[in-house]
Amino acid sequence: MAGLRHVGRPPDSDASLMTVKDINEYNVSVAVTELFVTDNLATEIATAVLKDTTYVDAQDALRAQKTDVDAADLNYFATTTLNAASGVAGLDSEGNVISGQIPAGLVTDRVAKAYSATAPDTEVFLTTGETQQVNNSSIRNFKIASLVIPDPGYPWVPLPFAMVMGKTVGTSPGDRWTEGDASGKLLVMQPEGDGDTIYGYGLCTGVYNQNRMYAVVPYAAQDFDAGAEDPLEGGITLDLYGSCYEGSGYVFTGTGLFYQVLVLPAI
């Protein structure tokens, strides 16, 4: 029997009747062949998302290596050591170390302190009523007082203050504004051999009046020794010295002497 020619609607849907010839032609048109793959790889859409090996290697280099991770892990403590004996101290609700885990005697509060000429650890070499004449500008010409400051347990900065009575040698000519040939100098420094850093400084005028007091304040001249601005650690001895600033012949007296050093925590 001769085959019937298909005269129905065009095969425009999956439900349409199609001849074997149409199906074979369609399969050929949609087949994923080597040529199809090659043509599509050459399109801009495909090449826009592809990267070469140089790019891939560069991105891989940004990843942490196992050796780096292992080394970083050594900087951490195991959680089992937290609050454990000989382990890591824990924190309270305010983020502070639990008080019970702080070793006894450890300084935890940096409180400012003051040491003065009335302290037991102070030596005063110019007492009330005594006088001492200095005749040159040597920075350690005469030691007026010595103050031993123990280690406060934290880095600190000394702020020395003093009041010393002084006058130039000679008798006043009667004019209270007239000055003699010599003026005085007061310095706070460490003992001989421990450095020449100046921590306190004061100048005394050359008036003849013995009742005038002169102040020593923390030394902050522009050209001061660089060491004076560095925080101290440990104990230190600070002496108060008197000498001439100009001329020769200046007299210091111990009457009304005041010498004090403030110990301020270095932040």
C-alpha positions in Angstrom: 0.0 0.0 0.0 1.4 3.4 -0.9 2.2 5.8 1.9 0.0 8.8 2.5 1.4 12.2 2.2 1.1 14.3 5.4 -1.0 17.3 4.8 -1.7 18.4 8.4 -0.6 21.5 10.2 3.1 22.3 10.2 5.0 20.6 13.0 5.4 23.6 15.3 5.0 22.0 18.8 6.0 18.8 20.6 2.6 17.4 20.1 2.7 17.7 16.3 3.0 14.7 14.1 6.3 14.7 12.3 7.9 12.6 9.7 11.1 10.8 10.4 12.9 13.1 8.0 11.8 16.2 10.0 12.9 14.6 13.2 16.3 13.6 11.9 16.9 17.1 10.5 15.9 18.7 13.8 18.2 16.4 15.8 21.1 17.3 13.6 20.4 21.0 14.1 20.4 20.8 17.9 23.1 18.2 18.4 26.1 19.2 20.7 28.9 18.5 18.3 32.6 19.5 18.6 31.9 22.3 16.1 29.0 23.6 18.2 31.2 23.6 21.4 34.1 25.4 19.6 31.9 28.0 18.1 30.2 28.8 21.4 33.5 29.0 23.3 34.7 31.7 20.9 31.7 33.9 21.6 32.1 37.0 23.9 29.6 35.6 26.4 31.7 32.5 27.0 35.1 34.2 27.1 33.8 36.9 29.6 33.5 34.3 32.4 36.6 32.3 31.7 40.0 33.0 33.4 43.4 31.8 32.3 45.8 29.9 34.6 47.8 33.1 35.6 44.6 34.6 37.1 43.8 31.3 38.9 47.3 30.9 40.3 47.2 34.5 41.6 43.9 34.0 43.4 45.1 30.7 44.9 48.2 32.6 46.3 45.8 34.7 48.4 44.6 31.8 50.4 46.2 30.9 53.7 48.7 28.1 53.6 48.4 25.3 56.1 51.8 26.2 57.6 50.5 29.8 58.1 47.4 28.6 59.8 49.3 26.2 62.1 51.7 29.0 63.1 48.8 31.4 63.9 47.1 28.7 66.0 50.2 28.6 68.3 49.3 32.2 69.4 46.1 31.0 71.0 45.4 29.1 74.2 43.2 26.1 74.5 39.8 26.9 76.0 40.6 24.3 78.7 43.3 26.5 80.1 40.8 29.4 80.9 40.4 29.8 84.7 42.6 26.7 85.2 45.5 26.5 87.5 48.7 27.8 85.8 46.5 28.6 82.8 44.8 31.8 81.5 43.1 34.2 83.9 39.4 34.9 83.3 37.6 38.2 83.1 34.6 39.4 85.1 31.4 40.9 83.7 33.2 44.3 83.3 36.1 42.9 81.4 38.6 43.0 84.3 40.8 40.1 85.5 39.0 38.3 88.3 40.5 39.5 91.5 41.0 36.0 92.9 43.3 35.2 90.0 45.7 38.1 90.6 49.0 37.1 92.3 49.4 38.5 95.8 51.5 41.7 96.0 51.1 42.6 92.3 50.5 46.4 91.8 47.1 46.8 90.1 46.4 50.5 90.9 48.9 53.1 89.7 48.3 55.7 92.3 50.3 58.9 92.3 52.6 59.3 95.3 54.6 62.0 97.0 57.9 61.9 98.9 59.0 65.0 100.8 61.8 66.2 103.0 60.0 65.0 106.1 60.0 61.4 104.9 62.1 58.8 106.9 64.1 58.0 103.8 65.3 61.6 103.3 68.6 63.1 104.3 68.7 66.9 104.8 72.2 68.4 104.8 71.1 72.0 105.4 68.9 72.2 108.5 67.0 75.2 110.0 69.4 78.0 110.9 72.3 76.6 109.0 73.9 78.3 106.1 76.2 77.2 103.3 78.1 79.4 100.9 78.8 78.2 97.4 81.6 79.8 95.2 81.3 78.3 91.8 78.8 77.1 89.2 79.5 73.4 89.5 76.2 71.6 89.1 76.8 69.5 92.3 78.6 72.2 94.3 76.6 71.5 97.5 74.0 68.9 98.3 71.2 70.5 100.2 69.0 67.4 100.5 68.7 63.8 99.2 65.4 62.0 98.5 65.3 58.2 98.0 62.3 57.1 95.9 61.5 53.4 96.0 60.2 51.5 93.0 56.5 52.3 92.7 55.9 49.1 90.7 55.1 50.8 87.4 56.7 53.2 84.9 56.7 56.7 86.3 57.7 60.4 85.9 59.2 62.5 88.7 58.0 66.0 89.3 60.3 67.7 91.8 59.4 70.9 93.8 61.4 72.8 96.4 61.6 76.1 98.2 65.0 77.3 99.4 66.1 80.5 101.0 69.2 82.3 99.6 71.0 85.5 99.2 74.2 86.9 97.7 77.3 87.4 99.9 77.8 90.8 101.4 75.8 93.5 103.3 72.9 95.3 101.7 73.7 98.9 100.8 70.2 99.8 102.0 68.4 99.7 98.6 66.3 96.5 98.5 66.5 96.5 94.7 70.3 96.5 94.6 71.8 93.1 93.7 75.2 91.7 94.4 77.6 90.1 91.9 76.5 86.5 92.5 73.2 84.8 91.8 72.2 81.2 92.7 71.1 78.0 91.0 69.1 75.1 92.3 69.1 71.7 90.5 67.5 68.3 91.1 69.6 65.5 89.8 70.8 62.0 90.5 74.0 61.5 92.6 77.4 61.7 90.9 77.9 58.9 88.5 74.3 58.2 87.8 73.9 60.6 85.0 73.5 64.3 84.5 69.8 64.5 83.7 68.2 67.5 85.2 64.8 66.9 86.7 64.2 70.2 88.6 65.5 73.7 88.1 65.4 77.0 90.0 67.2 80.4 89.8 67.9 82.7 92.7 68.4 86.4 92.3 71.4 88.2 93.7 69.6 90.3 96.3 71.1 90.7 99.8 67.8 89.9 101.6 68.2 86.6 103.4 64.4 86.1 103.8 63.7 85.5 100.2 62.5 82.0 99.2 63.3 80.6 95.7 61.3 77.8 94.0 62.4 74.7 92.1 60.0 73.4 89.5 60.2 70.4 87.1 62.8 71.1 84.4 61.3 71.6 81.0 63.8 73.8 79.0 63.7 73.4 75.3 67.2 71.9 75.2 66.9 69.6 78.2 68.5 66.2 78.3 66.3 63.8 76.3 66.4 61.3 79.1 64.3 63.5 81.3 61.2 62.9 79.2 61.5 59.1 79.3 59.5 57.2 82.0 61.5 55.8 84.8 61.3 52.2 86.0 62.5 51.1 89.4 63.7 53.2 92.3 65.9 56.3 92.1 67.7 58.8 94.3 67.1 62.5 93.5 69.4 65.1 95.2 68.8 68.8 95.6 71.9 70.8 94.8 72.8 74.5 95.2 75.5 76.4 93.3 76.3 79.8 91.8 74.5 80.7 88.5 76.7 83.8 88.0 79.6 85.2 90.0 81.0 83.8 93.2 79.7 83.7 96.7 76.0 82.8 97.2 74.6 81.7 100.5 71.8 79.1 101.0 70.1 78.5 104.3 68.0 75.6 105.6 65.4 77.7 107.3 62.0 77.1 105.7 63.5 74.4 103.4 60.9 72.4 101.5 61.8 69.6 99.1 59.2 67.2 97.5 59.0 64.8 94.5 55.7 63.7 93.1 55.6 60.3 91.5 53.2 60.2 88.6 52.3 57.1 86.7 53.5 57.2 83.1 50.6 56.5 80.7 
